[in-house]
Amino acid sequence: MSRGGATSSDKPGANGAAAPVAVSWDERQRRPVSFLWRRRRYRVERVLETWILETGWWKDDGHVSRSYWRVRADGHVFDLRYDRLTKAWALEQALN
């Protein structure tokens, strides 16, 4: 499924919202190494793709600055996002 084609059933949180997650970050490798979701720790086996969303910087409200990480963890594919303004991680979607 493409980045923009997620349905609410792909979303990990309530009502299709992204779910806050705790992420362990490897500073040397500059990547997430694991995350905690629904009381289970997922070990990141591989980073499949990364991208940045930067928009609305010209407005007082609506500024978005996020880094995205598509990862394979414990045999599943997930999109993690890091909000660079609030410094918070979330699980955007579970792809399989």
C-alpha positions as CSV (number, residue, x, y, z in Angstrom):
1,M,0.0,0.0,0.0
2,S,1.3,3.5,-0.8
3,R,2.0,6.1,1.8
4,G,-1.0,8.1,1.0
5,G,-3.4,5.2,0.6
6,A,-3.9,4.1,4.1
7,T,-7.4,3.4,5.4
8,S,-8.6,3.7,8.9
9,S,-8.2,-0.1,9.4
10,D,-4.5,0.4,8.7
11,K,-4.2,3.0,11.5
12,P,-3.0,1.7,14.8
13,G,-4.7,4.2,17.1
14,A,-8.3,5.0,18.0
15,N,-10.5,6.3,15.2
16,G,-7.7,5.9,12.7
17,A,-5.3,8.3,14.5
18,A,-1.6,7.6,14.9
19,A,-0.7,5.9,18.2
20,P,2.0,7.3,20.5
21,V,4.9,4.9,20.9
22,A,8.1,4.8,22.8
23,V,11.1,4.5,20.4
24,S,14.6,3.4,21.2
25,W,17.0,5.4,19.0
26,D,20.6,4.5,18.0
27,E,22.5,7.8,17.9
28,R,25.5,6.2,16.0
29,Q,23.4,4.6,13.3
30,R,20.9,7.5,13.3
31,R,17.8,5.2,13.2
32,P,15.2,3.7,15.4
33,V,16.1,0.2,16.8
34,S,12.9,-0.7,18.6
35,F,9.5,0.6,19.6
36,L,6.9,-0.3,22.2
37,W,3.3,-0.6,20.9
38,R,0.3,-2.2,22.7
39,R,2.7,-3.5,25.5
40,R,4.9,-5.3,23.0
41,R,8.4,-4.4,22.0
42,Y,9.1,-4.6,18.3
43,R,12.7,-4.9,17.2
44,V,13.5,-3.0,14.0
45,E,15.2,-5.4,11.6
46,R,15.6,-3.0,8.7
47,V,14.8,0.6,7.7
48,L,13.0,0.3,4.3
49,E,12.5,4.0,3.5
50,T,12.7,7.4,5.1
51,W,11.1,10.7,4.1
52,I,10.4,14.2,5.6
53,L,7.2,16.2,5.6
54,E,7.7,19.9,6.0
55,T,4.8,22.2,5.3
56,G,2.9,25.2,6.6
57,W,6.1,26.9,7.9
58,W,4.9,30.2,6.4
59,K,1.8,30.2,8.7
60,D,1.5,30.9,12.4
61,D,-0.6,27.7,12.8
62,G,-0.6,24.6,10.8
63,H,3.2,24.1,10.6
64,V,4.1,20.5,10.3
65,S,7.7,19.1,10.5
66,R,7.9,15.3,10.6
67,S,10.4,12.6,9.8
68,Y,9.0,9.3,8.7
69,W,10.6,5.8,8.9
70,R,9.2,2.8,7.2
71,V,10.6,-0.2,9.0
72,R,10.4,-3.9,9.1
73,A,10.0,-5.0,12.7
74,D,9.4,-8.6,13.8
75,G,8.3,-9.6,10.3
76,H,5.8,-6.7,9.8
77,V,6.1,-3.3,8.1
78,F,5.3,-0.1,10.0
79,D,5.5,3.6,9.4
80,L,6.9,5.4,12.4
81,R,6.9,9.2,12.5
82,Y,8.8,11.7,14.6
83,D,7.3,15.1,15.1
84,R,10.2,17.5,15.2
85,L,8.1,20.3,16.7
86,T,6.7,18.3,19.7
87,K,9.6,15.8,19.8
88,A,7.1,12.9,20.0
89,W,7.1,9.5,18.2
90,A,3.9,7.9,16.8
91,L,3.1,4.8,14.9
92,E,1.4,6.2,11.8
93,Q,0.3,2.9,10.2
94,A,0.8,-0.9,10.2
95,L,1.1,-2.1,6.6
96,N,1.0,-5.8,7.2
